[in-house]
């Protein structure tokens, strides 16, 4: 891993990483050490951190950040976790069972530390990948959609632990699987989720670019609920770039789209 790659994952410049690697020449916070050990897969006790130290608490408003982001991501995920239609064949039954497990892990996320959920979710992903590989070619699309939703959960857990590199990788896998499933709405949702992540990471230009890609995935068939959510992500991106005027315009558009929502449940 290059210094630039590690820096991108920790929110540091390449030169800052270089200074950190020069032993004794620069001080560093335990928050940076926590994020680095999580990203590199190093047990915290081996780098002088207490084993019980909470991961992903990188700011002063730790509890608020997790509650707010967790709630926002879980709420945005609700349309994508609406349950599979009943399927008589074995692949459909497996997909429904796997999707139910993903929903259960998402519910646990509200009360369980991400570090405790990460490994079970990764094992869940490996099971989905194995079943997808062994399924008949024409039935893999159903399992691909399930894999996409599980991958986005793994991405959120990495995000919450401060492992930005892994979060980007998992979101990329979620987008790829959604495309393989042939589901434009799921593709737009996963792309928008990555945009939301980049906005919170401060990468305004990348977040806006991803939001445009999400809208392109839906072409002219963009449901009002998707329009409202993507406009709110655009507002986050503009805010990350310090553009108050465009952030306000995007929030106004989001509110207008939300007010036009039909009464039936969103897709």
Buried (B, 14 or more C-beta within 10 A) or exposed (E): EEBBEBBBBBBBEBEBBBBBEEEEEEEEEEBBBBBBBBBEEEEBEEEEBEEEBBBBBBEEEEEEBBEEBBEBBBEBBEBBBEEBEEBEEEBBEBBBEBBEBBBEBBEEBEEEBBBEBBEBBBEBBEBBBEBBEEBEEEBBBBBBBBBBBBBBBBBBBBBBBBBBBBBBBBBBBBBBBBBBBEBBBBBBBBBBBBBBBBBBBEBBEBBBBBBBBBBEBBEEEBBBBBBBBBBBBBBBBBBBBEBEEBBEBBBEBBEEBBEEEEEEEBE
